């Protein structure tokens, strides 16, 4: 072990420390950064400007507290929320940073926190220890300096990866020692994690625009009233001032108009009150709690609830157009299950009832009893008893089939302290096959570089391993050549059916036809298939062939070609044994979720680091790819030119199949870069899929090619990007996000998904066994992919629906409330006098009308949650931004203007030259103000009652309670008692009692209410009756308590075609065969004898046992580490 003395020299290069920083603020930066982010909202800056104006007494007719109190309230609430979110980020960072490691300091191993590890430090790692830096392996306790690592937290893969120590350092020590290469922000993970951006919804951005428009509208109103004041001062003002004040000098009419302009800016600012933003934050908080409390999104398997980790993006969940999903651990469980097999022309695994109908695997049926194997995995489910009967009867073909599964693989075995076999597999496919053979009586026990020991129905048999013909992407098969205990030489092979079938002996023709039909049947069910074959070899031929193989391995020129030729020579005239069918186990409900989201017009793109065929298999398994698709385009070019040409041909092919766009390619070329015509996109008929790998994607993302990529991808129903890096995932998201102007969502479970999650508008983390890095970077998290359907179609749609109704009503209400001042200006000499009592202005949005609109914004729903799930088409209005947009805003403004006219001119006309029941004149300013205020409160309350679709007790209490509160406060403020205490603050003494005792006043209020709401009621009735939307129809059915019949028919599940069925062979990795035959991965001191019966000493703990235990513990733990596990 080398000294740590070089650490001093290393520090001269000023490497980053190893602290993990995922938080946004610290104590010093929180206040300035948070305030800067908050005042990026145009409304907040606008209200700060108004507050400054209100501090100038010459122009302010309202007190400053009417603005500063709500402004401070909303800023403080938002700051507290942001601080709380960041506190938890700091907390999780500290948990990782303070983990202990053993570092070589002054030639001694000392405990040190991971955050203090520096580049150049030598670190000792033990089994199952987490790693929080990029490390270089120096030595290992395993033979030949090997180390097995699990990268589940990085990429979701639970298979172990092999790493080799440098030959010059591999003998340094018996423990695993590593040299720190990159720390903290310099690690690959942190470099690919992306930057945490400040996310804002499209409604937020629209509101910023609307606030600017309203401010412009406000300026126009102010200018009109200022001009009116200037004219009035010239025409009437002089005589009026003389009458009131005597000779106090002339007043400059222009300057008076200037002051009046600013006065009206202050008075009319309630068009967009600060309470709007307070209410928005409260509504979003309520929606977030609904997500957290939803029991239907609670995963009982791991006691994991759904969590809204942000409160600012809920309504955006109702507008998603593109979903970017990881594969491993997100769509799949990364668990392979042996389901069926075909042996000598007979299918095993299908269970039929008395009528001959196949029984699904989910139906209750007694599982096969594995009495022949006391070590059998009791969780293994295989329901067909005929296979076990064939085994017991000694069917030679069945025995040989299972013998291939037990011998032809790269699995490593080890026994734990309890004597149980533990298999460490290179791929989950191999694990499923070897486990199936084990449970069926052919148990793989152990291996050495020269032998493989298995137990055949209780009898140990040792096979001499003569040659290992390893897998690679071109061969798509693997073979072993062994000498059995009887001395016969056998070649056992498994691989893609399309490859093995070409190498069969002609005598297999009938069996080939039958097995091919079985494979097509398996593939139609979405199972991953392999063909199994064998061959007898003569001693003389094998010795001659093996001599040539040794010569080829020693060759310096064309070595690979010579070896490939020899493999090809011996792997011929094979005898077909059968085929296997493995289920790549998806997470529960994935297929149904994807189908439902597709019906909601949401496009799903899979971005995975897995191999192309693995990703394609999953695509077929979850119905993203189907045999009914018109075409699947595969882009695999190695250069920019090749990729450009493949994209061009794909586009020509796509448009060539749509006759109405035979020259569509030319149309696209004339468009501005990256601007896609939605009309053309929607008119392209048929279903298409695009599959592109990582190296091709790197070229396709170049500036001159990404136009073609985006055009083609957006035309396709399904897009799968495989072998992509974390950075490429983020680049694809950014490409769609920027140039499609669509709301995007990214979902993943591993640390390699963090950059994608941060880049998308909405980031969702799956809290699974792969760690919590994705969750920590996400906006929402839950335990299963299927909960995404409920998050979007229920919570997202409801949040968008509620927020849009809230905004429409709020703008209507405040325009109706505020514009009365504008009309009153023409009758008060443009003096900037308020038409209402000042206290009514202060309390209108905070007390009188705040709770009803909050109740609607939090609880309202047009249809039930179940109908929202059953009818995904209800989601489309959010994608098209139909419920609140600029047009809707102008409709709300027009509605508010009409109501303000009714509120002002109906009482004005009624009071004109009128007298009360007592004969007194009632057209005084204070009675007029009370009448208008009362009419306003009742009108907006009736309007929100009409707008409410879903009534709760809270809605009733808030709406009718607000009216009661208004009258209570009104009578209290107009009472003699409060006037006696505060005579200057409450001048309207006795007005409420006097005015509201008059029957004519109530008739005016009634007439104003009817005139305000009747046109809206009429319009809505006609619209629902003549042009009902899907939501209207379902709501009517709900009211009638009838069970709605679905308006859509789900597509029948179509499975992948036989040409893609041998997924394992494509997905397998090469290189393990050479590792096994070299013996480098085996302990020389523990090599088992030929009997294979020796066990690990009881006092030594198996590292694989510890690894499995750690993997089990990880499922229930909440590790915030960003890194790999050893």
Secondary structure, DSSP 4 states (H G I P E B T S, - for coil): ---STTHHHHGGG----S-----S--TTTHHHHHHHHHTTSHHHHHHHHHHHHHT-TTT-SS-THHHHHHHHHHHHHHHHHHHHHHHHHHHHHHHHHT-EEEEEETTEEEEEEGGG--TT-EEEE-TT-B--SEEEEEE-SSGGGEEEEE-HHHHS--SEEEEE--TTTTTS-SSEEEEEEE-GGGSHHHHHS--------HHHHHHHHHHHHHHHHHHHHHHHHHHHHHHHIIIIIHHHHHHHH-S-----HHHHHHHHHHHHHHHGGGGG-THHHHHHHHHHHHHHHHHHH-GGG-BTTTTB--EE--SS-GGGGGSEEEEEE--TTTTEEEEEEEEEEEETTEEES-EE-TTSPEEPTTS--PPPP-TT-TT--TT-----HHHHHHHHTT-HHHHHHHHHHHHSS--EEEE-TTS-EEEE-SSHHHHHHHHHHHHTTEEEEEE-SSEEEEEETTEEEEEEEEEEE---TTT-EEEEEEE-TTS-EEEEEEE-HHHHGGGB-GGGHHHHHHHHHHHHHHHHTT-EEEEEEEEEE-HHHHHHHHHHHHHHHH-SSSHHHHHHHHHHHHS-SBEEEEEEEEEEEEPTTHHHHHHHHHHTT-EEEEE-SS-HHHHHHHHHHTTSS-TTSSEEEEE--SSHHHHHHHHHHHHHHHHHTSGGGTTHHHHHHHSPTT---HHHHHH--S-EEEEEEHHHHHHHTSTTTHHHHHHHHHHSSEEEEES--HHHHHHHHHHHHHHS--EEEEEESSGGGHHHHHHSSEEEEE-BTTBSHHHHT-SEEES-TTHHHHIIIIIIHHHHHHHHHHHHHHHHHHHHHHHHHHHHHTTTTT----SS-HHHHHHIIIIITHHHHHHHHHH--SS-HHHHHH-GGGGHHHHTT-SSSHHHHHHHHHHHHHHHHHHHHHHHHHHTT-B-TTS-B---HHHHHHHHHHHHHHHHHHHHHHH-SS--HHHHHHHHHHHHHHHHHHHHHTSHHHHHH-TTT---TTHHHHHHT-HHHHHHHHHHHHHHHHHHHHHHHHHHHHS--HHHHHHHHHHTT-PPPPSS-PPPP----GGG--HHHHH--SSHHHHHHHTTTS-GGG---TT------TTS--HHHHHHHHHHHHHH------S-B-
